[in-house]
Amino acid sequence: MTLTTESFAVELAFWILSICTVISAIAVIQIQDLFRSALFLIVTLLGVAGLFILLGAEFLAGVQLMVYVGAISVLIIFAILMTRDLEEGNPSHSFRLPVAIVAIIFILFAYYVITQGTDWNGRLISENLDAEQQKVAATVFFKESIPSLARMLLTDFVLAFEMVSVLLLAAALGALALVRDR
Amino acid sequence: MTLERFLILGAILFGIGLYGVLSKKHAIAVLMSLEIMFNGVNITAVALSRYTVPYTVPDTLEAARFLLTGHVFTVFIITVAAAEVALGLAIIIAIYRTRQSVLVTDAKELSR
């Protein structure tokens, strides 16, 4: 597998995954039953995990499955079930039309910047590396991705790594302190 | 073309999540929209890491590890999102116990 292979199967997988992801993300926002929208959130997270695999990030796809699909969605569903004696459904503010306009303007602006406003040719891997460098890059992406990731986490980003573990400890203690019976 | 469509997909997910965060009244719906925004950012980071060249030219295997910077960012974003959801749901349940409501418009003691 090289860095620039584009097959029909990859193309098809991209379109299926991205359409599923976007449609279920819209369903999360629009469906009135909150429990069902949590189920659609799981579909969105699964689609993003599939896109990670398409991008050659299998480790991140596994992390996404374990943390998001396995833990966060279960937490959200628990919270929905614990607070569900009210029948409001999933109401919106009255000013949702200007908010929708802002979101659409953001998407169009991002589309313009991505397609017209940026010169990607100076920075693309496929055009700026010679054959030897592309071979090294392919090795990092497809064979050595987890060792390289571990090396970065424990050398270049070691301070952020330790801080994140402190943050997780603080979040766990804080959540316990907040919901404890007094 | 291949890089651009991943970036556009990330922007679309971010926009959908932005609309949900700003327009929903239910606090758990706001948290779920926030997760969609995080996922849009993650797709963008991984796609940029996969298709663009970092400032250090990847000559050796040792220098080429900087190609994976976007993956490291994504790992941190996922971790912080997990911490944020745990704390957010704890706060929502604490508010629900005292006020019997989970709508963000009902928690307005500070605005009076």
HADDOCK unambig.tbl for C-alpha pairs under 7 A between the chains (distance, minus, plus):
assign (segid A and resid 22 and name CA) (segid B and resid 13 and name CA) 6.63 0.50 0.50
assign (segid A and resid 26 and name CA) (segid B and resid 16 and name CA) 6.68 0.50 0.50
assign (segid A and resid 29 and name CA) (segid B and resid 20 and name CA) 5.76 0.50 0.50
assign (segid A and resid 55 and name CA) (segid B and resid 47 and name CA) 6.56 0.50 0.50
assign (segid A and resid 55 and name CA) (segid B and resid 50 and name CA) 6.67 0.50 0.50
assign (segid A and resid 72 and name CA) (segid B and resid 82 and name CA) 6.59 0.50 0.50
assign (segid A and resid 79 and name CA) (segid B and resid 89 and name CA) 6.68 0.50 0.50
assign (segid A and resid 90 and name CA) (segid B and resid 26 and name CA) 6.15 0.50 0.50
assign (segid A and resid 91 and name CA) (segid B and resid 24 and name CA) 6.24 0.50 0.50
assign (segid A and resid 91 and name CA) (segid B and resid 25 and name CA) 5.72 0.50 0.50
assign (segid A and resid 91 and name CA) (segid B and resid 26 and name CA) 6.75 0.50 0.50
assign (segid A and resid 92 and name CA) (segid B and resid 23 and name CA) 5.41 0.50 0.50
assign (segid A and resid 92 and name CA) (segid B and resid 24 and name CA) 4.45 0.50 0.50
assign (segid A and resid 92 and name CA) (segid B and resid 25 and name CA) 5.34 0.50 0.50
assign (segid A and resid 93 and name CA) (segid B and resid 23 and name CA) 5.34 0.50 0.50
assign (segid A and resid 93 and name CA) (segid B and resid 24 and name CA) 6.07 0.50 0.50
assign (segid A and resid 93 and name CA) (segid B and resid 25 and name CA) 6.11 0.50 0.50
assign (segid A and resid 96 and name CA) (segid B and resid 23 and name CA) 5.19 0.50 0.50
assign (segid A and resid 99 and name CA) (segid B and resid 19 and name CA) 5.99 0.50 0.50
assign (segid A and resid 99 and name CA) (segid B and resid 22 and name CA) 6.66 0.50 0.50
assign (segid A and resid 99 and name CA) (segid B and resid 23 and name CA) 6.65 0.50 0.50
assign (segid A and resid 100 and name CA) (segid B and resid 19 and name CA) 5.77 0.50 0.50
assign (segid A and resid 103 and name CA) (segid B and resid 15 and name CA) 5.05 0.50 0.50
assign (segid A and resid 103 and name CA) (segid B and resid 18 and name CA) 6.35 0.50 0.50
assign (segid A and resid 103 and name CA) (segid B and resid 19 and name CA) 5.74 0.50 0.50
assign (segid A and resid 104 and name CA) (segid B and resid 15 and name CA) 6.93 0.50 0.50
assign (segid A and resid 106 and name CA) (segid B and resid 15 and name CA) 6.60 0.50 0.50
assign (segid A and resid 107 and name CA) (segid B and resid 11 and name CA) 5.98 0.50 0.50
assign (segid A and resid 107 and name CA) (segid B and resid 12 and name CA) 5.89 0.50 0.50
assign (segid A and resid 107 and name CA) (segid B and resid 15 and name CA) 5.93 0.50 0.50
assign (segid A and resid 110 and name CA) (segid B and resid 11 and name CA) 6.43 0.50 0.50
assign (segid A and resid 111 and name CA) (segid B and resid 8 and name CA) 6.13 0.50 0.50
assign (segid A and resid 114 and name CA) (segid B and resid 4 and name CA) 6.35 0.50 0.50
assign (segid A and resid 115 and name CA) (segid B and resid 4 and name CA) 6.72 0.50 0.50
assign (segid A and resid 123 and name CA) (segid B and resid 52 and name CA) 5.28 0.50 0.50
assign (segid A and resid 123 and name CA) (segid B and resid 53 and name CA) 5.45 0.50 0.50
assign (segid A and resid 124 and name CA) (segid B and resid 51 and name CA) 5.78 0.50 0.50
assign (segid A and resid 124 and name CA) (segid B and resid 52 and name CA) 4.44 0.50 0.50
assign (segid A and resid 124 and name CA) (segid B and resid 53 and name CA) 5.94 0.50 0.50
assign (segid A and resid 125 and name CA) (segid B and resid 51 and name CA) 5.55 0.50 0.50
assign (segid A and resid 125 and name CA) (segid B and resid 52 and name CA) 5.09 0.50 0.50
assign (segid A and resid 125 and name CA) (segid B and resid 53 and name CA) 5.32 0.50 0.50
assign (segid A and resid 133 and name CA) (segid B and resid 58 and name CA) 6.06 0.50 0.50
assign (segid A and resid 133 and name CA) (segid B and resid 59 and name CA) 5.57 0.50 0.50
assign (segid A and resid 136 and name CA) (segid B and resid 60 and name CA) 6.77 0.50 0.50
assign (segid A and resid 136 and name CA) (segid B and resid 61 and name CA) 6.17 0.50 0.50
assign (segid A and resid 137 and name CA) (segid B and resid 58 and name CA) 6.78 0.50 0.50
assign (segid A and resid 137 and name CA) (segid B and resid 64 and name CA) 6.33 0.50 0.50
assign (segid A and resid 140 and name CA) (segid B and resid 61 and name CA) 6.99 0.50 0.50
assign (segid A and resid 140 and name CA) (segid B and resid 64 and name CA) 6.79 0.50 0.50
assign (segid A and resid 140 and name CA) (segid B and resid 65 and name CA) 6.77 0.50 0.50
assign (segid A and resid 148 and name CA) (segid B and resid 65 and name CA) 5.40 0.50 0.50
assign (segid A and resid 149 and name CA) (segid B and resid 68 and name CA) 6.65 0.50 0.50
assign (segid A and resid 149 and name CA) (segid B and resid 72 and name CA) 6.84 0.50 0.50
assign (segid A and resid 153 and name CA) (segid B and resid 72 and name CA) 6.95 0.50 0.50
assign (segid A and resid 168 and name CA) (segid B and resid 83 and name CA) 5.73 0.50 0.50
assign (segid A and resid 171 and name CA) (segid B and resid 83 and name CA) 5.50 0.50 0.50
assign (segid A and resid 171 and name CA) (segid B and resid 87 and name CA) 6.06 0.50 0.50
assign (segid A and resid 174 and name CA) (segid B and resid 87 and name CA) 6.82 0.50 0.50
assign (segid A and resid 175 and name CA) (segid B and resid 86 and name CA) 6.41 0.50 0.50
assign (segid A and resid 175 and name CA) (segid B and resid 87 and name CA) 5.12 0.50 0.50
assign (segid A and resid 175 and name CA) (segid B and resid 90 and name CA) 5.30 0.50 0.50
assign (segid A and resid 178 and name CA) (segid B and resid 90 and name CA) 6.06 0.50 0.50
assign (segid A and resid 178 and name CA) (segid B and resid 91 and name CA) 6.58 0.50 0.50
assign (segid A and resid 178 and name CA) (segid B and resid 94 and name CA) 6.51 0.50 0.50
assign (segid A and resid 179 and name CA) (segid B and resid 90 and name CA) 5.85 0.50 0.50
assign (segid A and resid 179 and name CA) (segid B and resid 93 and name CA) 6.98 0.50 0.50
assign (segid A and resid 179 and name CA) (segid B and resid 94 and name CA) 5.81 0.50 0.50
